[in-house]
Amino acid sequence: MQPYLEPLIKFLGLRFLVALEPTLPPTSHCTMNKIEVARRQLGTALSLYLDDRDPVSTHVLACAGMEVADHLSFKAGAHPFKLFRQAETPTLTNKEYSELRGHFANAFKHAEKRPGIERDDRAIFADFSDLQNDDRLFIGWFDFACPGNAHPMESHVFQAWYLALHPSRLQSPHGLELLRDLSGVFPNLPELPRQKQKARLRKEIEKAKKNRRLMGDPLVDRRSLRLGPVVNSLNQPLV
């Protein structure tokens, strides 16, 4: 160890436990609840996705927001995506659904299966790509919006783009009608290379954000996709 590091290590060591304690301003106002947590996780994930940034971080954030949004949707008496999957596959349990959702995310987040037993996730890593983020982001925003929560224009357009990209997801007569409408906005989307598919998504988002009528809809959250610092309060718990 370099001699000049020793005082620094001692300094950090003395303050390590202190750093784990919350240092919140006593007069601050709380803006955090589980809806805001899901909004931040999904918003940051979608921002990374649109910019073609780190797909691993995108995936972990999307799955975290997806889990919270699923709970909030069910709690509000809405119909989260999980219930559609379970209607199609009645034997699918909540535990199995959670395992499907976290298949990649758990490999990214955890080093061990159990204490002292390291995970071997090489096969899972080999199967991963940005394509795996499509479903997680769609389901996360679907469940977030289900109870009537306003969400960003980026996620509104992303949901339409996703369905145009994956037409097999819509099998009902109403779904086929919707696909005809979407094909006019995103023509031949499934046949395009991935880079051009996402370029189409970004282009439609920019067009939609310039539409004052669309942006004025009460179901559109006009805040930035990636939100800023959090202001907390010691007196208001998360819900």
Phi, psi and omega in degrees: 000136177294138183305325184288348179278336185300312178299326180293317179299316179297319180298313180293323180297319180295332186253005186296310181293324179297323182293340179279346180276143178293134177244082186256138177294129187294342183256010183284166181246136183281131172241007187257133166210182185294329177296316180293324178298311179298319179300318180291316181295312181292323179295315179294320178299315181292325177298314177298319181297314182294327180272004183055043176268194188311110181289336179291311178297321176304314185293315182297316178295318180298318180293322178296313178294324179298318180296315180293316181297322177301313180296314183294322179296314179295318180298325181279358181082016177274190185239084182295162185303326181305323181292328174295316179297319182287333174292323178287323182233085186301337181278354182286114180275165176300322180296316179295322177297317178298322179293321177297315180299319186263013185307308179276318185300320180295325177294326180285328188270332192245136178269333186233148170288309176221164180308123178089353181244107184286142176285145171247098186252020184299320180293321178294315178301322183294334181271355187271142170205177179300337178302329180293343180279340182303304185296316184296318179292320180297311183294319179301312180289327176300311181292325178297318184280338187308315181283002180100016178288134173294143179218163190296156177301326179303319181284328174301310182292322179301318181298318177295316179300317181301314182292326176291328180282330183237068186297338180293345179289341182249111184245343183285161176304319177296322179296321179293325176294318178298320180298324177298319178294317182292328180294338175285331179274321182236069183296135175056029185301315183298336183276349184280155171298154184306317182300319180285329175301313182287331175296321177298319179300311181298321181296316181291328176297315180298320178296316182294323181290343177271354181271108185295326179295314179295316182292339179275357179295135182296343178272005177257121173276111187275004176289165178300150178300315175261119185271163185271204185300155180263137173251122185250169174219142178284350190257355182238113182284163171290148181257000000 
